Amino acid sequence: MRCVKILLIEDDKETAAHIVYALGRDGHEVSVCHDGLEGLESARTGGYAALIVDRMLPGLDGLSLVRRLRDEHNLTPVLFLTTMSGMNDRVEGLQGGGDDYLAKPFAFPELVARIHAITRRGARVADSEPVRLRAADLEMDLIRRTVHRGGTPIELQAQEFRLLEFLLRHAGQVVTRTMLLENVWDLHFNPRTNIVETHMSRLRGKVDRGHGDELIHTVRGAGYTLRAD
């Protein structure tokens, strides 16, 4: 994997030092903040391929930090670190804009692997990968991380962008709830929440409402599909 810039926001200096060492050995450049407010300002400067954010931070907690970034349409991939390992905590973090979740204590090879996974999603610039995805008058630019329908910009949060990207990559196909949980949220279990339905409803409101023909359809008993009828 290519070297990338990573911002680590972690108040435990010993944990931070170990993470910097592990990612440095993997060839990455890591900047560190020990305070939530400081981390928020650093994240806003951009230029990072990923953020590693502790849930419990002084100044501003990690979940609030990420929510602010997503409200500002900052889509940098986020890996949450936390001692809060319950299922509800994990789902809350993912719903709040996180891309992945790792409970403490963790193995550093797993941390490195998860960083590889979330940065890979934001680095699809190889010649074999399309730069833009289209369906009817809907267009997604994977480099600029923008979405337009009929020339009108559509503002999406990070999970909504990933959800729409998955639908566009499988346009015309039926995608199941399980497929979405595994590929958009990286959840390989049933969280027993309406996380998929909630995000799909929001996405449909932004993509279809006021833009003419519906593109996102529910396939009763099967899942969802994105197609132009």
LUMFI-887352 format. One record per atom (N, C-alpha, C): residue in three letters; z, x, y. Coordinates in Angstrom, 1 decimal. Atoms other than C-alpha are relative to their C-alpha. Example, Ala and Ser with C-alpha at 12.3 -4.5 7.8 and 13.67 -1.06 7.14 Angstrom:
2
REC;ALA;0.0;0.9;-1.2
REC;ALA;7.8;12.3;-4.5
REC;ALA;0.0;0.9;1.2
REC;SER;0.0;-0.9;-1.1
REC;SER;7.1;13.7;-1.1
REC;SER;0.8;-0.8;1.1
END
This chain:
229
REC;MET;0.0;0.8;-1.2
REC;MET;0.0;0.0;0.0
REC;MET;0.0;0.9;1.2
REC;ARG;0.1;-0.8;-1.2
REC;ARG;-0.8;1.2;3.5
REC;ARG;1.4;0.0;0.7
REC;CYS;-1.2;-0.1;-0.8
REC;CYS;2.0;2.3;5.9
REC;CYS;0.0;-1.1;1.0
REC;VAL;-0.1;1.1;-1.0
REC;VAL;3.3;-0.6;8.1
REC;VAL;1.2;0.2;0.8
REC;LYS;-1.2;0.0;-0.9
REC;LYS;5.8;-1.0;10.9
REC;LYS;0.8;-1.2;-0.3
REC;ILE;-0.9;1.0;0.3
REC;ILE;8.8;-3.0;10.0
REC;ILE;1.2;0.0;0.9
REC;LEU;-1.2;0.1;-0.8
REC;LEU;11.7;-4.3;12.1
REC;LEU;1.1;-0.5;-0.9
REC;LEU;-1.2;0.4;0.7
REC;LEU;15.1;-4.4;10.4
REC;LEU;1.1;-0.4;1.0
REC;ILE;-1.1;0.5;-0.8
REC;ILE;17.8;-6.5;12.0
REC;ILE;1.2;-0.3;-0.9
REC;GLU;-1.1;0.0;0.9
REC;GLU;21.0;-5.8;10.2
REC;GLU;1.2;0.6;0.7
REC;ASP;-1.2;-0.6;-0.7
REC;ASP;24.5;-5.3;11.6
REC;ASP;0.8;1.0;-0.8
REC;ASP;-0.7;-1.0;0.9
REC;ASP;25.9;-3.4;8.6
REC;ASP;-0.8;1.3;0.0
REC;LYS;0.8;-1.3;-0.2
REC;LYS;24.9;0.2;9.5
REC;LYS;-0.2;0.7;-1.3
REC;GLU;0.2;-0.7;1.3
REC;GLU;25.4;1.5;5.9
REC;GLU;-1.1;-0.7;-0.7
REC;THR;1.1;0.7;0.6
REC;THR;23.2;-1.2;4.5
REC;THR;-1.4;0.3;0.6
REC;ALA;1.2;-0.3;-0.7
REC;ALA;20.6;-0.6;7.2
REC;ALA;-0.5;1.4;-0.3
REC;ALA;0.4;-1.3;0.3
REC;ALA;20.6;3.1;6.5
REC;ALA;-0.7;0.1;-1.4
REC;HIS;0.6;0.0;1.3
REC;HIS;19.9;2.5;2.8
REC;HIS;-1.4;-0.6;0.0
REC;ILE;1.3;0.7;-0.1
REC;ILE;17.1;0.1;3.6
REC;ILE;-1.1;0.9;0.7
REC;VAL;0.9;-1.0;-0.7
REC;VAL;15.5;2.6;6.1
REC;VAL;-0.5;1.1;-1.0
REC;TYR;0.3;-1.1;0.9
REC;TYR;15.7;5.3;3.4
REC;TYR;-1.0;-0.5;-1.1
REC;ALA;0.9;0.6;1.0
REC;ALA;14.1;3.0;0.7
REC;ALA;-1.4;-0.2;0.5
REC;LEU;1.3;0.3;-0.6
REC;LEU;11.3;1.8;2.9
REC;LEU;-0.7;1.3;0.5
REC;GLY;0.6;-1.3;-0.4
REC;GLY;10.7;5.3;4.3
REC;GLY;-0.6;0.7;-1.1
REC;ARG;0.5;-0.7;1.2
REC;ARG;10.3;6.7;0.8
REC;ARG;-1.3;-0.7;-0.4
REC;ASP;1.3;0.7;0.4
REC;ASP;7.6;4.0;0.3
REC;ASP;-1.1;0.2;1.1
REC;GLY;1.0;-0.4;-1.0
REC;GLY;5.8;5.3;3.4
REC;GLY;0.0;-0.9;1.3
REC;HIS;0.0;0.9;-1.1
REC;HIS;6.8;2.7;6.0
REC;HIS;0.8;0.5;1.2
REC;GLU;-0.7;-0.4;-1.2
REC;GLU;8.0;3.1;9.6
REC;GLU;1.0;-1.2;0.3
REC;VAL;-1.0;1.1;-0.2
REC;VAL;11.2;1.1;10.2
REC;VAL;0.8;0.3;1.3
REC;SER;-0.9;0.0;-1.2
REC;SER;12.9;0.3;13.5
REC;SER;1.2;-0.9;-0.3
REC;VAL;-1.2;0.7;0.4
REC;VAL;16.5;-1.0;13.4
REC;VAL;0.7;-0.5;1.3
REC;CYS;-0.9;0.6;-1.0
REC;CYS;18.5;-3.4;15.6
REC;CYS;1.2;-0.5;-0.8
REC;HIS;-1.3;0.4;0.7
REC;HIS;22.2;-4.2;14.8
REC;HIS;0.5;-1.3;0.7
REC;ASP;-0.4;1.2;-0.7
REC;ASP;22.4;-7.3;17.1
REC;ASP;-1.1;-1.0;0.0
REC;GLY;1.1;1.0;0.1
REC;GLY;20.6;-10.6;16.9
REC;GLY;-0.8;-0.2;1.3
REC;LEU;0.8;0.1;-1.2
REC;LEU;19.7;-10.8;20.6
REC;LEU;-0.9;1.2;0.3
REC;GLU;0.8;-1.2;-0.1
REC;GLU;18.5;-7.2;20.6
REC;GLU;-1.2;-0.1;-0.9
REC;GLY;1.1;0.2;1.0
REC;GLY;16.5;-8.0;17.5
REC;GLY;-1.0;-0.9;0.4
REC;LEU;1.0;1.0;-0.5
REC;LEU;14.9;-11.0;19.1
REC;LEU;-0.9;0.6;1.0
REC;GLU;0.8;-0.6;-1.1
REC;GLU;13.7;-9.0;22.1
REC;GLU;-1.0;1.0;-0.7
REC;SER;0.9;-0.9;0.7
REC;SER;12.3;-6.3;19.8
REC;SER;-1.1;-0.7;-0.8
REC;ALA;1.0;0.7;0.7
REC;ALA;10.6;-8.8;17.6
REC;ALA;-1.1;-0.6;0.9
REC;ARG;0.9;0.6;-0.9
REC;ARG;9.0;-10.4;20.6
REC;ARG;-1.1;1.0;0.5
REC;THR;1.0;-0.9;-0.5
REC;THR;7.2;-7.2;21.5
REC;THR;-1.2;0.1;-0.9
REC;GLY;1.2;0.0;0.9
REC;GLY;5.0;-7.6;18.5
REC;GLY;-0.2;1.4;-0.6
REC;GLY;0.4;-1.2;0.6
REC;GLY;3.3;-4.9;16.5
REC;GLY;0.6;0.3;-1.3
REC;TYR;-0.6;-0.2;1.3
REC;TYR;5.4;-5.3;13.4
REC;TYR;-0.7;-0.8;-1.1
REC;ALA;0.7;0.7;1.1
REC;ALA;3.9;-6.2;10.0
REC;ALA;1.0;-0.9;-0.7
REC;ALA;-1.0;0.8;0.7
REC;ALA;7.2;-7.7;8.8
REC;ALA;1.4;0.2;0.7
REC;LEU;-1.4;-0.1;-0.5
REC;LEU;10.8;-8.5;9.9
REC;LEU;0.9;-0.2;-1.2
REC;ILE;-1.0;0.2;0.9
REC;ILE;13.8;-8.1;7.7
REC;ILE;1.2;-0.4;0.8
REC;VAL;-1.1;0.6;-0.9
REC;VAL;16.6;-10.3;9.1
REC;VAL;1.2;-0.4;-0.8
REC;ASP;-1.3;0.4;0.6
REC;ASP;20.2;-10.6;8.1
REC;ASP;0.4;-1.4;0.5
REC;ARG;-0.3;1.3;-0.4
REC;ARG;21.4;-14.2;8.2
REC;ARG;1.2;0.0;1.0
REC;MET;-1.2;0.0;-0.8
REC;MET;24.8;-13.3;9.7
REC;MET;0.0;1.2;0.9
REC;LEU;0.2;-1.1;-1.0
REC;LEU;24.4;-11.3;12.9
REC;LEU;0.9;-0.3;1.2
REC;PRO;-0.7;0.2;-1.3
REC;PRO;26.5;-10.8;16.1
REC;PRO;-1.1;-0.3;1.1
REC;GLY;0.9;0.3;-1.1
REC;GLY;25.0;-12.2;19.3
REC;GLY;-0.8;-1.2;-0.2
REC;LEU;0.9;1.1;0.4
REC;LEU;22.5;-14.5;17.6
REC;LEU;-0.2;0.0;-1.5
REC;ASP;0.1;0.0;1.5
REC;ASP;22.5;-15.5;13.9
REC;ASP;-1.5;0.1;-0.4
REC;GLY;1.4;-0.2;0.4
REC;GLY;19.4;-14.7;11.9
REC;GLY;-0.9;-1.2;-0.1
REC;LEU;0.8;1.2;0.1
REC;LEU;18.3;-18.2;11.3
REC;LEU;-0.4;-0.5;1.3
REC;SER;0.4;0.4;-1.4
REC;SER;18.4;-19.1;15.0
REC;SER;-1.0;0.9;0.6
REC;LEU;0.9;-1.0;-0.5
REC;LEU;16.6;-15.9;15.8
REC;LEU;-1.4;-0.3;-0.5
REC;VAL;1.3;0.2;0.6
REC;VAL;13.7;-16.7;13.4
REC;VAL;-0.5;-1.4;0.5
REC;ARG;0.4;1.2;-0.5
REC;ARG;13.6;-20.3;14.6
REC;ARG;-0.6;0.1;1.4
REC;ARG;0.5;-0.2;-1.4
REC;ARG;13.2;-19.1;18.2
REC;ARG;-1.4;0.6;0.0
REC;LEU;1.3;-0.7;0.1
REC;LEU;10.3;-16.8;17.2
REC;LEU;-1.0;-1.0;-0.5
REC;ARG;1.0;0.9;0.5
REC;ARG;8.6;-19.6;15.3
REC;ARG;-0.4;-1.0;1.1
REC;ASP;0.2;0.9;-1.1
REC;ASP;9.0;-21.9;18.3
REC;ASP;-0.9;0.6;1.1
REC;GLU;0.9;-0.8;-0.9
REC;GLU;7.2;-19.2;20.3
REC;GLU;-1.3;0.3;-0.6
REC;HIS;1.3;-0.2;0.8
REC;HIS;4.4;-19.2;17.7
REC;HIS;-0.1;1.5;-0.4
REC;ASN;0.0;-1.3;0.6
REC;ASN;5.4;-15.7;16.5
REC;ASN;0.0;-0.2;-1.5
REC;LEU;0.2;0.2;1.4
REC;LEU;4.1;-15.7;12.9
REC;LEU;0.3;1.2;-0.9
REC;THR;-0.3;-1.2;0.8
REC;THR;5.3;-12.3;11.8
REC;THR;0.8;-0.3;-1.2
REC;PRO;-0.8;0.3;1.3
REC;PRO;6.4;-12.5;8.1
REC;PRO;1.4;0.4;0.1
REC;VAL;-1.5;-0.3;0.0
REC;VAL;10.2;-12.6;7.7
REC;VAL;0.6;-0.1;-1.4
REC;LEU;-0.8;0.0;1.2
REC;LEU;12.3;-11.6;4.8
REC;LEU;1.5;-0.1;0.4
REC;PHE;-1.4;0.2;-0.3
REC;PHE;15.9;-13.0;5.1
REC;PHE;0.8;0.8;-1.0
REC;LEU;-1.0;-0.6;0.9
REC;LEU;18.8;-10.9;3.7
REC;LEU;1.3;-0.8;0.3
REC;THR;-1.2;0.7;-0.2
REC;THR;22.1;-12.7;3.1
REC;THR;0.9;0.0;-1.1
REC;THR;-1.0;0.1;1.1
REC;THR;25.3;-13.0;1.2
REC;THR;0.1;-1.5;-0.4
REC;MET;0.0;1.4;0.3
REC;MET;24.7;-16.8;1.2
REC;MET;-1.1;-0.3;-1.0
REC;SER;1.0;0.0;1.0
REC;SER;22.9;-17.1;-2.1
REC;SER;-0.2;-1.4;-0.6
REC;GLY;0.1;1.4;0.5
REC;GLY;23.2;-20.9;-2.7
REC;GLY;-1.4;-0.5;0.2
REC;MET;1.4;0.5;-0.1
REC;MET;20.0;-22.9;-3.2
REC;MET;-0.2;-0.7;1.3
REC;ASN;0.2;0.7;-1.3
REC;ASN;20.6;-25.0;-0.1
REC;ASN;-0.2;1.0;1.1
REC;ASP;0.1;-1.0;-1.1
REC;ASP;21.0;-21.8;2.0
REC;ASP;-1.4;0.6;-0.1
REC;ARG;1.4;-0.6;0.2
REC;ARG;17.7;-20.4;0.5
REC;ARG;-1.0;-1.0;0.6
REC;VAL;0.9;1.0;-0.5
REC;VAL;15.9;-23.7;1.3
REC;VAL;0.0;-0.1;1.5
REC;GLU;-0.1;0.1;-1.5
REC;GLU;17.3;-23.8;4.8
REC;GLU;-0.7;1.2;0.7
REC;GLY;0.7;-1.1;-0.6
REC;GLY;16.1;-20.3;5.5
REC;GLY;-1.5;-0.1;0.0
REC;LEU;1.5;0.1;0.1
REC;LEU;12.6;-21.0;4.3
REC;LEU;-0.5;-1.1;0.9
REC;GLN;0.4;1.1;-0.9
REC;GLN;12.5;-24.3;6.2
REC;GLN;0.1;0.5;1.5
REC;GLY;-0.2;-0.5;-1.4
REC;GLY;13.7;-22.4;9.3
REC;GLY;-1.1;1.0;0.4
REC;GLY;1.1;-0.9;-0.4
REC;GLY;10.6;-20.1;9.2
REC;GLY;-0.1;1.2;-0.8
REC;GLY;0.1;-1.2;0.8
REC;GLY;11.4;-17.4;6.7
REC;GLY;-1.1;-0.1;-1.1
REC;ASP;1.0;0.0;1.1
REC;ASP;8.8;-16.3;4.2
REC;ASP;0.5;0.4;-1.3
REC;ASP;-0.6;-0.3;1.2
REC;ASP;11.1;-15.0;1.6
REC;ASP;1.5;0.2;0.2
REC;TYR;-1.4;0.0;-0.1
REC;TYR;14.8;-14.7;0.8
REC;TYR;0.6;0.9;-1.1
REC;LEU;-0.5;-1.0;0.9
REC;LEU;16.8;-11.9;-0.8
REC;LEU;1.6;0.0;0.2
REC;ALA;-1.5;0.0;-0.1
REC;ALA;20.6;-12.3;-1.6
REC;ALA;0.6;1.3;-0.3
REC;LYS;-0.8;-1.3;0.2
REC;LYS;23.0;-9.4;-1.3
REC;LYS;1.0;-0.3;-1.1
REC;PRO;0.6;-1.4;0.1
REC;PRO;23.7;-7.3;-3.3
REC;PRO;-1.4;-0.1;-0.7
REC;PHE;1.3;0.1;0.6
REC;PHE;20.1;-6.6;-4.2
REC;PHE;-0.4;1.4;-0.4
REC;ALA;0.6;-1.3;0.4
REC;ALA;18.1;-3.8;-5.9
REC;ALA;-1.1;0.4;1.0
REC;PHE;0.9;-0.5;-1.0
REC;PHE;16.1;-1.7;-3.5
REC;PHE;-1.5;-0.1;-0.4
REC;PRO;1.4;0.2;0.5
REC;PRO;12.9;-1.8;-5.7
REC;PRO;-0.4;-1.4;0.2
REC;GLU;0.4;1.4;-0.2
REC;GLU;13.0;-5.6;-5.4
REC;GLU;-0.3;-0.2;1.5
REC;LEU;0.3;0.2;-1.5
REC;LEU;13.3;-5.4;-1.6
REC;LEU;-1.3;0.6;0.4
REC;VAL;1.3;-0.7;-0.3
REC;VAL;10.3;-3.0;-1.4
REC;VAL;-1.1;-0.9;-0.6
REC;ALA;1.0;0.8;0.5
REC;ALA;8.3;-5.3;-3.7
REC;ALA;-0.2;-1.3;0.8
REC;ARG;0.1;1.2;-0.8
REC;ARG;9.1;-8.4;-1.6
REC;ARG;-0.7;0.3;1.3
REC;ILE;0.6;-0.3;-1.3
REC;ILE;8.1;-6.6;1.6
REC;ILE;-1.5;0.2;-0.3
REC;HIS;1.4;-0.1;0.4
REC;HIS;4.8;-5.7;-0.2
REC;HIS;-0.7;-1.4;0.0
REC;ALA;0.5;1.3;0.2
REC;ALA;4.3;-9.3;-1.0
REC;ALA;-0.3;-0.8;1.3
REC;ILE;0.2;0.8;-1.3
REC;ILE;4.9;-10.8;2.5
REC;ILE;-0.9;0.7;1.0
REC;THR;0.9;-0.7;-1.0
REC;THR;3.0;-8.1;4.4
REC;THR;-1.5;-0.1;-0.5
REC;ARG;1.4;0.2;0.5
REC;ARG;0.0;-8.5;2.0
REC;ARG;-0.6;-1.3;0.5
REC;ARG;0.5;1.3;-0.5
REC;ARG;-0.3;-12.1;3.2
REC;ARG;-0.6;0.1;1.4
REC;GLY;0.4;-0.2;-1.4
REC;GLY;-0.7;-10.9;6.8
REC;GLY;-1.0;1.1;0.2
REC;ALA;0.9;-1.2;-0.1
REC;ALA;-3.1;-8.0;6.0
REC;ALA;-1.3;-0.2;-0.7
REC;ARG;1.2;0.2;0.7
REC;ARG;-6.1;-9.7;4.5
REC;ARG;-1.2;0.3;0.9
REC;VAL;1.1;-0.5;-0.9
REC;VAL;-8.6;-7.7;6.5
REC;VAL;-1.1;0.8;-0.7
REC;ALA;1.0;-0.8;0.8
REC;ALA;-10.5;-6.1;3.7
REC;ALA;-1.3;-0.7;0.0
REC;ASP;1.3;0.5;-0.1
REC;ASP;-14.2;-6.6;3.6
REC;ASP;-0.2;-1.2;-1.0
REC;SER;0.2;1.1;1.1
REC;SER;-13.9;-8.8;0.4
REC;SER;0.7;-1.3;0.4
REC;GLU;-0.7;1.2;-0.5
REC;GLU;-11.7;-11.2;2.3
REC;GLU;-0.6;-0.6;1.2
REC;PRO;0.6;0.7;-1.2
REC;PRO;-13.0;-13.8;4.8
REC;PRO;0.9;0.2;1.2
REC;VAL;-0.8;-0.1;-1.2
REC;VAL;-11.9;-13.3;8.3
REC;VAL;0.4;-1.4;0.5
REC;ARG;-0.2;1.4;-0.4
REC;ARG;-12.2;-17.1;9.0
REC;ARG;-0.2;-0.9;-1.2
REC;LEU;0.1;1.0;1.0
REC;LEU;-11.7;-20.1;6.8
REC;LEU;-0.4;-1.3;0.8
REC;ARG;0.5;1.2;-0.7
REC;ARG;-13.5;-23.3;7.7
REC;ARG;-0.1;-1.2;-1.0
REC;ALA;0.2;1.3;0.7
REC;ALA;-13.7;-27.0;6.6
REC;ALA;-0.4;-1.0;1.1
REC;ALA;0.5;0.9;-1.1
REC;ALA;-15.8;-29.4;8.7
REC;ALA;0.1;0.7;1.3
REC;ASP;-0.2;-0.6;-1.3
REC;ASP;-14.8;-28.7;12.3
REC;ASP;1.3;0.7;0.1
REC;LEU;-1.3;-0.7;0.0
REC;LEU;-11.5;-27.1;11.3
REC;LEU;-0.3;1.5;-0.3
REC;GLU;0.2;-1.4;0.2
REC;GLU;-11.4;-23.3;11.6
REC;GLU;1.3;0.8;0.2
REC;MET;-1.2;-0.9;0.0
REC;MET;-8.7;-20.7;10.9
REC;MET;-0.4;1.4;0.1
REC;ASP;0.3;-1.5;-0.2
REC;ASP;-8.9;-17.1;12.2
REC;ASP;1.2;0.7;-0.6
REC;LEU;-1.1;-0.6;0.7
REC;LEU;-6.8;-15.0;9.8
REC;LEU;0.4;1.3;0.7
REC;ILE;-0.3;-1.1;-0.7
REC;ILE;-6.9;-12.0;12.1
REC;ILE;0.9;-0.3;1.2
REC;ARG;-0.7;0.4;-1.2
REC;ARG;-5.8;-13.7;15.3
REC;ARG;1.1;-1.0;-0.3
REC;ARG;-1.0;1.0;0.4
REC;ARG;-3.7;-16.2;13.4
REC;ARG;0.0;-1.2;0.9
REC;THR;0.2;1.2;-0.8
REC;THR;-5.2;-19.1;15.3
REC;THR;-0.7;-1.1;-0.8
REC;VAL;0.7;1.2;0.7
REC;VAL;-6.4;-22.6;14.2
REC;VAL;-0.6;-0.9;1.1
REC;HIS;0.7;0.9;-1.0
REC;HIS;-8.9;-24.8;16.1
REC;HIS;-0.6;-1.1;-0.8
REC;ARG;0.7;1.1;0.5
REC;ARG;-10.3;-28.2;15.3
REC;ARG;-0.9;-0.6;1.1
REC;GLY;0.9;0.5;-1.0
REC;GLY;-13.4;-29.2;17.2
REC;GLY;0.1;0.8;1.2
REC;GLY;-0.1;-0.9;-1.2
REC;GLY;-12.8;-26.3;19.5
REC;GLY;1.4;-0.1;0.7
REC;THR;-1.4;0.2;-0.5
REC;THR;-9.2;-27.6;20.3
REC;THR;1.0;0.8;-0.7
REC;PRO;-1.0;-0.8;0.7
REC;PRO;-6.4;-25.2;19.5
REC;PRO;1.1;-0.8;-0.6
REC;ILE;-1.1;0.6;0.7
REC;ILE;-3.7;-26.3;17.1
REC;ILE;1.1;1.0;-0.2
REC;GLU;-1.1;-0.9;0.1
REC;GLU;-0.3;-24.7;17.3
REC;GLU;0.8;-0.3;-1.3
REC;LEU;-0.7;0.2;1.3
REC;LEU;1.3;-24.2;13.9
REC;LEU;1.2;1.0;-0.1
REC;GLN;-1.1;-0.9;0.3
REC;GLN;4.6;-22.8;12.8
REC;GLN;-0.4;0.8;-1.3
REC;ALA;0.4;-0.9;1.0
REC;ALA;4.6;-20.0;10.2
REC;ALA;-0.3;-0.6;-1.4
REC;GLN;0.2;0.6;1.3
REC;GLN;5.0;-22.1;7.1
REC;GLN;-1.2;-1.0;0.0
REC;GLU;1.1;0.9;-0.1
REC;GLU;2.5;-24.7;8.4
REC;GLU;-1.3;0.8;-0.1
REC;PHE;1.2;-0.8;0.0
REC;PHE;0.0;-21.9;8.9
REC;PHE;-0.3;0.4;-1.5
REC;ARG;0.2;-0.4;1.4
REC;ARG;0.5;-20.6;5.3
REC;ARG;-0.4;-1.2;-0.9
REC;LEU;0.4;1.2;0.7
REC;LEU;0.3;-24.2;4.0
REC;LEU;-1.5;-0.3;0.2
REC;LEU;1.4;0.3;-0.3
REC;LEU;-3.0;-24.8;5.7
REC;LEU;-0.9;1.0;-0.5
REC;GLU;0.8;-1.1;0.5
REC;GLU;-4.3;-21.4;4.7
REC;GLU;-0.3;-0.3;-1.5
REC;PHE;0.2;0.3;1.5
REC;PHE;-3.7;-22.3;1.0
REC;PHE;-0.9;-1.1;-0.2
REC;LEU;0.8;1.2;0.2
REC;LEU;-5.3;-25.7;1.4
REC;LEU;-1.5;0.4;0.3
REC;LEU;1.4;-0.4;-0.4
REC;LEU;-8.4;-24.1;3.1
REC;LEU;-0.6;0.9;-1.1
REC;ARG;0.5;-0.9;1.0
REC;ARG;-8.7;-21.4;0.4
REC;ARG;-0.3;-0.8;-1.3
REC;HIS;0.2;0.9;1.2
REC;HIS;-8.7;-24.3;-2.2
REC;HIS;-0.7;-1.3;0.4
REC;ALA;0.7;1.2;-0.5
REC;ALA;-10.8;-26.7;-0.2
REC;ALA;-0.8;-0.7;-1.0
REC;GLY;0.7;0.8;1.0
REC;GLY;-12.2;-29.5;-2.3
REC;GLY;0.7;-0.1;-1.4
REC;GLN;-0.8;0.0;1.3
REC;GLN;-9.6;-28.8;-5.1
REC;GLN;1.3;-0.8;0.2
REC;VAL;-1.3;0.6;0.0
REC;VAL;-6.5;-30.7;-5.9
REC;VAL;1.1;1.1;-0.2
REC;VAL;-1.1;-0.9;0.2
REC;VAL;-3.4;-28.6;-5.4
REC;VAL;1.3;-0.8;-0.2
REC;THR;-1.2;0.7;0.3
REC;THR;-0.1;-29.7;-6.9
REC;THR;1.2;0.5;0.8
REC;ARG;-1.2;-0.4;-0.6
REC;ARG;3.4;-29.6;-5.5
REC;ARG;0.5;1.3;-0.5
REC;THR;-0.5;-1.3;0.6
REC;THR;4.3;-26.8;-7.9
REC;THR;-0.8;1.1;0.5
REC;MET;0.9;-1.1;-0.6
REC;MET;1.3;-24.7;-6.7
REC;MET;0.4;0.3;1.4
REC;LEU;-0.4;-0.3;-1.4
REC;LEU;2.4;-25.1;-3.1
REC;LEU;1.4;0.6;0.0
REC;LEU;-1.3;-0.6;0.0
REC;LEU;6.1;-24.3;-3.9
REC;LEU;-0.1;1.5;-0.4
REC;GLU;0.1;-1.4;0.4
REC;GLU;5.0;-21.1;-5.7
REC;GLU;-0.8;0.9;0.9
REC;ASN;0.9;-0.8;-0.8
REC;ASN;2.3;-19.9;-3.4
REC;ASN;0.3;0.0;1.5
REC;VAL;-0.3;0.0;-1.4
REC;VAL;3.5;-21.0;0.0
REC;VAL;1.4;0.4;0.3
REC;TRP;-1.5;-0.3;-0.2
REC;TRP;7.3;-20.8;-0.4
REC;TRP;0.5;1.0;-0.9
REC;ASP;-0.5;-0.9;1.0
REC;ASP;7.5;-18.4;-3.3
REC;ASP;1.2;-0.5;-0.7
REC;LEU;-1.1;0.6;0.7
REC;LEU;9.8;-20.8;-5.0
REC;LEU;-0.5;-0.3;-1.4
REC;HIS;0.4;0.2;1.4
REC;HIS;9.5;-20.7;-8.8
REC;HIS;0.9;-1.0;-0.7
REC;PHE;-0.9;1.0;0.5
REC;PHE;11.9;-23.6;-9.3
REC;PHE;-0.1;-1.2;0.9
REC;ASN;0.0;1.2;-0.8
REC;ASN;12.2;-27.1;-8.1
REC;ASN;1.2;-0.1;0.9
REC;PRO;-1.1;0.0;-0.8
REC;PRO;14.4;-27.1;-5.0
REC;PRO;0.7;-1.3;0.2
REC;ARG;-0.5;1.3;-0.1
REC;ARG;14.9;-30.8;-5.3
REC;ARG;0.3;-0.5;1.4
REC;THR;0.0;0.5;-1.4
REC;THR;14.2;-31.4;-1.6
REC;THR;-1.4;-0.4;0.3
REC;ASN;1.3;0.5;-0.4
REC;ASN;11.3;-32.9;0.2
REC;ASN;-0.7;1.1;0.9
REC;ILE;0.5;-1.1;-0.8
REC;ILE;10.3;-29.5;1.7
REC;ILE;-1.5;0.0;0.1
REC;VAL;1.5;0.1;-0.1
REC;VAL;6.6;-29.9;0.7
REC;VAL;-0.4;-1.2;0.7
REC;GLU;0.4;1.3;-0.6
REC;GLU;6.4;-33.5;1.8
REC;GLU;0.2;0.1;1.5
REC;THR;-0.3;0.0;-1.5
REC;THR;8.0;-32.8;5.2
REC;THR;-1.0;0.9;0.7
REC;HIS;0.9;-0.9;-0.7
REC;HIS;5.8;-29.8;6.0
REC;HIS;-1.4;-0.6;-0.1
REC;MET;1.3;0.5;0.0
REC;MET;2.7;-31.6;4.8
REC;MET;-0.2;-1.1;1.0
REC;SER;0.0;1.1;-1.0
REC;SER;3.5;-34.6;7.0
REC;SER;-0.2;0.6;1.4
REC;ARG;0.1;-0.7;-1.3
REC;ARG;3.9;-32.3;10.0
REC;ARG;-1.4;0.6;0.2
REC;LEU;1.3;-0.6;-0.1
REC;LEU;0.7;-30.5;9.2
REC;LEU;-1.1;-1.0;0.2
REC;ARG;1.0;1.1;-0.2
REC;ARG;-1.3;-33.7;8.8
REC;ARG;0.0;-0.5;1.4
REC;GLY;-0.1;0.5;-1.3
REC;GLY;0.0;-34.9;12.1
REC;GLY;-0.7;0.9;1.0
REC;LYS;0.6;-0.9;-0.9
REC;LYS;-1.3;-31.8;13.8
REC;LYS;-1.5;0.2;-0.2
REC;VAL;1.4;-0.3;0.3
REC;VAL;-4.6;-31.3;12.0
REC;VAL;-0.8;-1.3;0.1
REC;ASP;0.8;1.2;0.1
REC;ASP;-5.7;-34.9;11.6
REC;ASP;0.2;-1.0;1.1
REC;ARG;-0.3;1.1;-1.0
REC;ARG;-4.0;-37.1;14.2
REC;ARG;-0.8;0.3;1.3
REC;GLY;0.8;-0.1;-1.3
REC;GLY;-6.4;-37.6;17.2
REC;GLY;-1.2;0.9;-0.1
REC;HIS;1.1;-0.9;0.1
REC;HIS;-9.1;-35.4;15.7
REC;HIS;-1.1;-0.6;-0.8
REC;GLY;1.1;0.6;0.7
REC;GLY;-11.3;-38.0;14.0
REC;GLY;0.3;-0.2;-1.5
REC;ASP;-0.2;0.2;1.4
REC;ASP;-11.8;-38.0;10.3
REC;ASP;1.1;0.8;-0.6
REC;GLU;-1.1;-0.7;0.7
REC;GLU;-8.9;-37.1;8.0
REC;GLU;-0.6;1.1;-0.9
REC;LEU;0.5;-1.0;0.9
REC;LEU;-9.3;-33.8;6.2
REC;LEU;1.0;0.2;-1.1
REC;ILE;-1.0;-0.2;1.0
REC;ILE;-6.0;-33.6;4.3
REC;ILE;0.4;-1.4;-0.7
REC;HIS;-0.1;1.3;0.7
REC;HIS;-5.7;-36.3;1.6
REC;HIS;1.1;0.2;-1.1
REC;THR;-1.0;0.1;1.1
REC;THR;-2.9;-37.3;-0.8
REC;THR;-0.8;-0.5;-1.3
REC;VAL;0.6;0.4;1.2
REC;VAL;-4.1;-37.5;-4.4
REC;VAL;1.1;-0.6;-0.9
REC;ARG;-1.2;0.7;0.6
REC;ARG;-1.7;-40.1;-5.9
REC;ARG;0.2;0.5;-1.5
REC;GLY;-0.4;-0.4;1.3
REC;GLY;0.2;-38.7;-8.9
REC;GLY;-0.4;1.4;-0.3
REC;ALA;0.5;-1.3;0.3
REC;ALA;-1.5;-35.3;-8.6
REC;ALA;0.4;1.1;1.1
REC;GLY;-0.3;-1.0;-1.1
REC;GLY;-1.0;-33.6;-5.2
REC;GLY;-0.7;-0.2;1.2
REC;TYR;0.7;0.1;-1.2
REC;TYR;-3.1;-32.9;-2.2
REC;TYR;-1.3;0.7;0.0
REC;THR;1.3;-0.7;-0.1
REC;THR;-6.6;-31.9;-1.3
REC;THR;-0.5;0.0;1.5
REC;LEU;0.6;-0.1;-1.3
REC;LEU;-8.4;-30.7;1.9
REC;LEU;-1.5;-0.1;-0.2
REC;ARG;1.4;0.2;0.1
REC;ARG;-11.9;-32.1;2.1
REC;ARG;-0.5;-0.8;1.1
REC;ALA;0.6;0.8;-1.0
REC;ALA;-14.3;-33.6;4.5
REC;ALA;-0.8;-1.1;-0.7
REC;ASP;0.7;1.1;0.7
REC;ASP;-15.4;-37.1;3.2
REC;ASP;-1.3;-0.2;0.6
END
